[in-house]
Amino acid sequence: MSTTHVAFGTTRVMATLSTLGQALGAAAYLCEKYRTTPRGVYQERRKELQQLLLKYDQYIVGGKNEDPDDIARDAVVETSSVRKFSMEKVERIYSMKNPVGLILPVDGFLESVCVKIKSSHDTTLRYTIYEPCKRENYNPESRIADGVLKIKASKDLEWTRIPINRTIDRNKVFLELTSDPDVQIGLASGNLTGVITMDKTENKGDTIVDVDTLKMKEFMWHPWKDRTLCFRTVPEVNMYASENLTNGYARPYGLPNIWLSDEKAEGEFVTLSWTQKRRLSEMILFFDSDLNYRFQPSENNVIPQIVRDYDIYCRTGNRYEKLREVRGNHQRMNRIPMDSMETDGVRVVFLATNGSSRIGLYEIRIYE
């Protein structure tokens, strides 16, 4: 690879070169397998290359698992519980000295978003709703709604409805509330996958340029860590359902594409069943690795959301027999040999995470 100095900023970093190395290695394997050239892989085996990379946890924007050998795609999936898509328990209060933003994934018709607000006197608060132009984006790009909320004086936080009345196709909405120091909003502790809360501040002196316009940014959005704007949606959304485990996406793309258990880790499980017995050779699990996690030199850098301990069972008749025990895991992708076990059902029982209160799992793949 050769570049000018202009491109070094994006090509020399370790993460970029790691993904490039993985792609080159997979392409070289296909060259050897089919006795072809790199151009031959591009022209005739590009789809196969993409599927091979996805199988080994490479990220391709919008890339979807279509592997015909993955029999999990044909299984009936059941989970022990599903996390509700809302944050309703107020644990902090924030005075709106800066504008506040809330990003929510949406699929289908969204009538409104409700947030908890109070004010010492009658006032108004302006809101604007945006939709990103691409599913992989998180920016406030296309304005789809705006208006003014009438806030009545209250001593207590009240659920306040923000009308949306739009159908969103597997994307996100970006809600912006203007600042007013006399208005307070309720916050919940912790984060919810796919939901981001942030505040907006003036850009003072930082040489940060907008990637689209190449002009200096006038303001910056700063994501909040370990706190989320209290919200609920109308209608309620089943965002973290078991169907996400086999929907083809092992990372966020438009939607979070993850199964989350309710606020419990020990004893939660996932079951996959088939109508007839299958001879299994391998299971691959893609855990929640918190893509916003920032590694710190002073920490042990084990991501809390990753599942640490779990057991795998295979069904024989009406009984489940333990096949594997996994302890001390800290990796996002786990490949588990299944020893050609013949069964019509498997169950993964989770025992502990590395610190999170719930289980997060993006995808299960199973091969014969």
Secondary structure, 3 states (H helix, E strand, C coil): CCCCHHHHHHHCCHHHHHHHHHHHHHHHHHHHHHCCCHHHHHHHCHHHHHHHHHHCCCCCCCCCCCCCCEHHHHCEEEECCCCCCCECCCCEEEEECCCEEEEEEEEEEEEEEEEEEEECCCEEEEEEEEECCCCCCCCCCEEEEEEEEEECCCCCCEEEEEEEEEEEEEEEEEEEECCEEEEEEEEEECCCCCCEEEEEEECCCCCCECCCCCCECCEEEEECCCEEECEEEECCCCCCCHHHHHCCCCCCCCCCCCEECCCCCCCCEEEEEEEEEEEEEEEEEEECCCCCCCCCCCCCCCCCCCEEEEEEEEEECCEEEEEEEECCCCCCEEEEEEEEEEEEEEEEEEEEECCCCCCEEEEEEEEC
